[in-house]
Amino acid sequence: MAKNEFFIGEALIGEGENLAHIDLIIGSKDGPVGISFANALSTPSKGHGALLAAIRPNLLSKPVSLIVPKVTVSDMEDANKIFGPAQAAVAKGIADAVEEGLIPLNKLDEWVLIVSVFIHPAAKDYRKIYQFNYGATKLAIQRALKSYPPIEKIFYDKDRAKHPVAGIRVPRLWRPPYIQVALDHPALEKQVKVVKQLPKSDRIILEIGTPFLKKYGMESLKQIREVAKEKFIVADLKTLDVGKLEVDFAFDATADAVVASGLAASASLDKFILEAQRMGIHAFVDTMEVENPIEKLKSLKQTPDVVILHRAIDVEQSAAGEISHDAAQKARWGLVPKIKELYKGQKKASGKDRVLVAVAGGIEPKTATYALEQGADILIVGRFIASAKDVEFAMRRMLGVLPGYQDIDLKRIHSEDDDSSVENGGGPKWD
């Protein structure tokens, strides 16, 4: 039996009301594409009736192709755009794709195409409608037959991308290491000022600290979100019980991550992690005052997104003279590679760590290096930044400690990078 061939492609070209967005499928006449083709042509729906791709009247393109309007055709003005520049552009794009070798000549009578075409109701410029749909059709065909995008491209770009219609980029922890600014002081006006003074960098994430959160409740998170709309924001709940409820409160207030205390019962932590991940946000487990963090993590059925190794402020102050601060930090942060080892079998398909490790407790530039050497993914910094006279300068000092460039868009000169920027089989290029 002959193999049924089936390819899918997509392309968006242009901007404003004249842009073109093409979705298409290419495949065998005797397969699912052929069946869909026949059904669409023989049973048109109101406002979305399909038409054959014709270069001019009485001259179809090959492979024979069907154009389906995505937007309802409600009057003759809409119909003229579809039956005029859009039809001509798609048909010419297919014909040129054949001539240029994108579509094999031996498939002209074996394949059919179904091309979904978007024409904005306000589009007026016929030349732009034609040009954008012509280019988008050829590009979508090329992508379809090359099985674009490769998974490496998706891994590389999925967290960099900002959808043009949604207009937002909801951040994830995809490119460590990060500086997490702990906003602990319970003064809303002060913390808003701190956030506004931070330099622009995708390596900065924000934490609504426990004292701040206790004084203002979830309103503190909402207020910080107003001035940091695309920042990754962590709600330091330090949950001990009924985690599902607290996760939901933080999620509704737009938190990207929530923190539970590692002192909570394993069952409570499992419920907390499960609920956070169900809601699509990160679950942090803070091991402050947990005597044996590794054993506690082993007791969990669920896998957290981030584990925090935390040396408390009160412990730092009361231990003065007993053991040096640096020695205490190094003893705690020596657990970083052990946590990495614990989860090494759970890496993501991209090769990234499934579980990140954060460190907290008196972090500043001179002490951050050791934590990074141990493999820390997040440096949680409080007073050094939030209480600094010059917040921007303090943060730039911390960012200077991190390896690699600090802003993801520095190397991008066009909003849509070239399709060959991450080649199939070339492996991901994270930096």
C-alpha positions as a printed Julia matrix, in Angstrom:
431×3 Matrix{Float64}:
   0.0    0.0     0.0
   1.25   3.46   -0.9
   2.21   5.68    2.01
  -0.24   8.48    2.74
   1.77  11.69    2.94
   0.7   14.51    5.24
   2.53  17.8     5.86
   1.54  20.89    7.85
   2.88  24.43    7.43
   2.23  27.94    8.77
   3.51  31.43    8.05
   2.67  35.01    8.99
   4.02  37.86    6.89
   3.33  41.57    7.02
   1.79  43.79    9.64
  -1.28  45.85   10.25
  -4.59  45.24    8.54
  -3.04  43.91    5.3
  -0.99  41.11    6.89
  -1.26  37.51    5.73
  -1.48  34.43    7.91
  -1.45  31.09    6.12
  -2.15  27.66    7.59
  -1.93  24.8     5.12
  -1.87  21.04    4.8
  -0.32  19.11    1.93
  -0.91  15.44    1.33
  -2.03  12.49   -0.74
  -5.33  12.55   -2.59
  -6.18   9.12   -1.18
  -5.34  10.1     2.41
  -6.91  12.36    5.06
  -5.95  15.54    3.17
  -7.74  14.31    0.05
 -10.86  13.4     2.04
 -10.87  16.81    3.74
 -10.37  18.48    0.36
 -13.42  16.76   -1.12
 -15.59  17.48    1.9
 -14.64  21.16    2.02
 -15.28  21.66   -1.7
 -18.56  19.73   -1.79
 -20.11  21.04    1.45
 -19.3   24.74    1.75
 -20.26  26.59    4.94
 -21.83  30.03    4.99
 -19.19  32.77    4.82
 -16.35  30.24    4.57
 -16.97  28.63    1.19
 -13.81  27.16   -0.29
 -12.49  28.11   -3.73
  -9.88  26.51   -5.92
  -6.54  28.26   -6.27
  -6.53  29.73   -9.77
  -3.72  31.77  -11.3
  -6.38  33.3   -13.54
  -9.85  32.09  -14.53
  -9.6   28.65  -16.18
  -5.98  28.07  -15.0
  -5.65  26.13  -11.74
  -2.32  25.74   -9.99
  -0.89  22.25   -9.46
  -1.04  20.41   -7.15
  -4.72  21.32   -7.15
  -5.33  23.47   -4.09
  -8.27  24.72   -2.08
  -8.44  28.12   -0.4
 -10.57  28.38    2.75
 -11.25  31.86    4.21
 -10.59  32.03    7.96
 -12.59  35.23    8.42
 -16.29  35.19    7.5
 -16.94  36.62    4.03
 -19.93  38.85    4.77
 -20.26  41.03    1.64
 -18.91  41.52   -1.87
 -16.05  43.68   -0.62
 -14.77  40.73    1.44
 -15.42  38.34   -1.44
 -13.41  40.47   -3.87
 -10.34  40.31   -1.61
 -10.53  36.51   -1.41
 -11.4   35.92   -5.07
  -8.96  38.62   -6.18
  -5.52  39.27   -4.66
  -5.64  36.4    -2.14
  -6.6   33.72   -4.68
  -4.06  34.99   -7.19
  -1.3   35.15   -4.58
  -1.87  31.65   -3.23
  -2.11  30.12   -6.7
   1.03  31.91   -7.92
   2.9   30.99   -4.73
   2.09  27.3    -5.29
   3.07  27.45   -8.96
   6.39  29.12   -8.12
   7.02  26.6    -5.32
   6.79  23.86   -7.96
   9.03  25.68  -10.43
  11.63  26.36   -7.75
  11.71  22.73   -6.67
  10.01  23.09   -3.29
   7.21  20.77   -4.42
   8.47  17.71   -6.37
   7.22  17.42   -9.97
   6.33  13.75   -9.44
   3.79  14.75   -6.76
   1.76  17.21   -8.86
  -1.05  14.73   -9.5
  -0.7   12.77   -6.24
  -0.99  15.64   -3.74
  -3.57  18.28   -2.95
  -3.3   21.35   -0.71
  -5.78  23.01    1.61
  -4.77  26.6     2.36
  -6.5   28.58    5.11
  -6.21  32.3     4.38
  -6.66  35.21    6.79
  -7.83  38.49    5.31
  -8.57  41.25    7.8
 -11.98  42.88    7.17
 -10.27  46.28    7.18
  -7.61  45.32    4.62
  -7.63  47.73    1.66
  -4.31  47.55   -0.16
  -4.67  44.86   -2.84
  -0.98  44.94   -3.69
   0.03  44.27   -0.09
  -2.65  41.6     0.29
  -1.18  39.9    -2.77
   2.47  40.27   -1.76
   2.0   39.13    1.82
  -0.16  36.11    0.88
   2.21  35.11   -1.91
   5.21  35.16    0.41
   3.35  33.46    3.28
   2.12  30.66    0.98
   5.6   29.83   -0.3
   7.09  30.02    3.17
   4.37  27.79    4.64
   4.96  25.21    1.88
   8.7   25.26    2.48
   8.19  24.85    6.22
   5.69  22.04    5.76
   7.93  19.97    3.5
  10.95  20.51    5.76
   8.94  19.58    8.88
   9.74  23.01   10.3
  10.28  23.83   13.09
  12.77  21.32   14.48
  12.27  20.63   18.16
  15.57  22.39   18.92
  14.06  25.59   17.51
  10.97  25.24   19.69
  13.06  24.67   22.84
  15.23  27.67   21.94
  12.48  30.14   21.15
   9.38  29.18   23.14
  10.28  31.31   26.17
  11.76  34.16   24.13
   8.65  34.62   22.01
   5.96  37.25   22.5
   2.73  36.51   20.68
   1.73  39.59   18.65
  -2.01  39.26   19.28
  -1.82  38.26   22.95
   0.65  41.11   23.42
   2.21  39.53   26.5
   5.1   37.28   27.39
   4.46  35.28   30.54
   7.95  34.45   31.8
   9.27  31.06   32.86
  12.54  30.05   34.5
  14.19  28.91   31.3
  17.62  30.53   31.25
  19.4   30.45   34.63
  21.18  31.82   36.52
  18.86  34.54   37.83
  18.96  37.24   40.48
  15.81  37.07   42.6
  15.16  40.35   44.39
  13.53  39.7    47.76
  11.11  42.53   48.53
  10.77  41.88   52.25
  10.3   45.3    53.83
   6.55  45.77   54.58
   6.27  49.16   52.88
   4.4   49.18   49.58
   5.58  52.6    48.36
   9.21  51.7    49.07
   9.01  48.41   47.18
   7.3   49.95   44.17
  10.15  52.48   44.05
  12.74  49.68   44.24
  11.13  47.82   41.34
  11.0   50.95   39.18
  14.72  51.55   39.75
  15.81  48.08   38.66
  17.59  47.94   35.27
  15.98  46.05   32.43
  17.19  42.48   32.33
  15.61  39.1    31.74
  17.87  37.74   34.47
  15.94  39.61   37.2
  12.99  38.0    38.95
  11.01  39.44   41.86
   9.94  37.98   45.18
   7.08  39.29   47.27
   8.7   38.55   50.63
   6.78  37.07   53.55
   6.66  40.23   55.74
   5.52  42.31   52.76
   2.91  39.69   51.87
   1.63  39.4    55.45
   1.06  43.12   55.79
  -0.67  43.77   52.47
  -1.91  40.33   51.49
  -2.31  39.49   47.81
  -2.76  43.21   47.11
   1.04  43.54   47.41
   1.48  41.15   44.51
  -1.1   42.95   42.4
   0.53  46.33   43.05
   3.98  45.08   42.07
   2.51  43.46   38.95
   1.19  46.86   37.89
   4.75  48.2    37.6
   6.36  44.93   36.48
   3.88  43.48   34.01
   6.22  40.95   32.39
   8.43  40.06   35.34
   8.52  36.61   36.9
   7.06  37.18   40.39
   7.41  34.74   43.28
   4.97  34.84   46.2
   6.89  33.72   49.31
   3.93  32.15   51.12
   6.05  29.82   53.27
   3.02  27.55   53.29
   2.84  24.88   56.0
  -0.69  23.57   55.5
  -3.76  23.87   53.22
  -1.41  24.69   50.36
  -4.02  24.21   47.64
  -5.99  27.18   48.95
  -2.97  29.47   49.25
  -1.71  28.53   45.79
  -5.06  29.5    44.33
  -5.01  32.88   46.11
  -1.54  33.64   44.72
  -2.44  32.41   41.24
  -5.47  34.7    41.14
  -3.18  37.59   42.09
  -0.96  36.76   39.04
   1.94  35.03   40.82
   4.28  33.06   38.55
   5.57  30.99   41.46
   4.71  30.15   45.05
   6.88  29.08   47.97
   6.11  26.43   50.59
   8.15  25.79   53.71
  10.13  22.57   53.65
   9.1   22.11   57.28
   5.59  21.23   56.12
   4.51  17.61   56.1
   5.46  15.72   52.95
   1.77  15.2    52.16
   1.16  18.94   52.38
   4.12  19.69   50.13
   2.93  17.15   47.58
  -0.5   18.81   47.45
   1.1   22.24   47.21
   3.38  21.24   44.32
   0.59  19.41   42.51
  -1.75  22.4    42.72
   0.88  24.9    41.61
   1.84  22.83   38.6
  -1.82  22.17   37.8
  -2.32  25.94   37.63
   0.76  26.3    35.4
   2.99  28.11   37.91
   6.24  27.12   39.62
   6.41  25.41   42.99
   9.33  26.41   45.23
  10.25  24.46   48.38
  12.24  26.48   50.93
  14.43  24.22   53.08
  15.17  26.86   55.73
  15.61  25.07   59.08
  15.12  21.67   57.46
  17.8   19.55   59.09
  18.31  17.18   56.16
  17.02  18.74   52.91
  18.03  15.76   50.77
  16.02  13.29   52.85
  13.03  15.63   52.89
  13.1   15.94   49.11
  13.39  12.15   48.78
  10.18  11.81   50.82
   8.14  13.77   48.26
   6.06  12.06   45.6
   5.88  15.25   43.53
   8.85  17.04   42.0
   9.24  20.73   42.86
  10.38  23.24   40.24
  12.83  25.0    42.57
  14.5   24.05   45.84
  15.75  26.9    48.03
  18.77  26.5    50.3
  18.11  29.26   52.78
  20.14  30.59   55.68
  17.77  32.71   57.78
  18.5   36.33   58.75
  18.02  35.61   62.48
  20.4   32.65   62.27
  23.02  34.81   60.55
  22.83  37.4    63.3
  22.71  35.03   66.29
  25.57  32.89   64.98
  27.99  35.83   64.84
  31.25  34.82   66.49
  30.39  31.11   66.56
  31.19  30.37   62.92
  32.13  32.71   60.12
  29.34  33.79   57.83
  31.26  32.58   54.75
  31.87  29.17   56.3
  28.21  28.79   57.19
  27.16  29.78   53.69
  29.57  27.35   52.06
  28.4   24.52   54.32
  24.79  25.12   53.27
  25.49  25.73   49.61
  27.56  22.59   49.42
  24.19  20.89   49.12
  23.58  22.41   45.68
  25.39  19.64   43.74
  23.73  17.0    45.93
  20.29  18.28   44.99
  21.34  18.36   41.35
  22.48  14.75   41.69
  19.15  13.76   43.28
  17.22  14.96   40.23
  19.72  14.22   37.48
  17.49  11.48   36.08
  14.61  13.92   35.56
  16.16  16.31   33.05
  13.89  17.85   30.43
  14.0   16.71   26.81
  15.91  19.92   26.02
  18.69  18.8    28.37
  17.86  21.46   30.95
  17.52  20.64   34.64
  14.01  19.73   35.73
  14.69  21.15   39.2
  16.52  24.43   39.79
  18.34  25.29   43.0
  18.17  28.72   44.63
  20.37  30.01   47.44
  19.53  32.73   49.95
  21.11  34.36   52.96
  23.44  37.34   52.84
  24.11  37.15   49.09
  26.29  39.89   47.61
  28.79  39.97   44.73
  31.78  38.66   46.64
  29.84  35.7    48.08
  27.79  34.89   44.98
  30.68  33.36   43.05
  30.93  30.29   45.29
  27.2   29.6    44.94
  27.45  29.84   41.16
  30.47  27.53   41.16
  28.41  24.98   43.07
  25.75  25.16   40.37
  23.16  27.53   41.9
  20.51  28.63   39.4
  18.98  31.49   41.4
  20.68  33.93   43.74
  18.11  35.39   46.13
  19.29  38.85   47.13
  17.5   41.01   49.65
  19.09  43.88   51.55
  22.06  44.32   49.21
  19.66  45.49   46.48
  16.36  46.42   48.12
  18.03  48.56   50.81
  20.73  50.06   48.58
  21.0   53.81   48.15
  21.46  53.21   44.42
  19.29  50.22   43.53
  20.25  50.17   39.86
  23.98  50.22   40.58
  23.65  47.46   43.2
  21.76  45.27   40.79
  24.24  45.87   37.99
  27.0   44.72   40.34
  25.08  41.5    40.95
  24.32  40.99   37.26
  28.02  41.42   36.53
  28.71  38.25   38.5
  26.48  36.13   36.26
  27.96  34.34   33.24
  26.75  35.15   29.73
  25.0   38.22   28.37
  22.17  39.57   30.48
  19.36  40.45   28.06
  17.98  37.91   25.63
  17.22  40.36   22.84
  20.7   41.87   22.53
  21.62  39.55   19.67
  18.31  39.8    17.85
  18.04  42.44   15.15
  14.65  41.41   13.77
  11.48  40.44   15.59
  11.28  37.2    13.59
  14.64  35.49   13.34
  15.63  33.43   10.33
  14.28  29.89   10.12
  17.81  28.5     9.94
  18.92  30.07   13.23
  18.56  26.7    14.94
  19.22  23.92   12.48
  17.73  20.46   12.68
  20.23  18.12   14.26
  22.6   20.92   15.17
  21.64  20.79   18.81
  20.21  23.59   20.91
  22.19  26.8    21.29
  21.0   28.25   24.56
  23.41  31.19   24.51
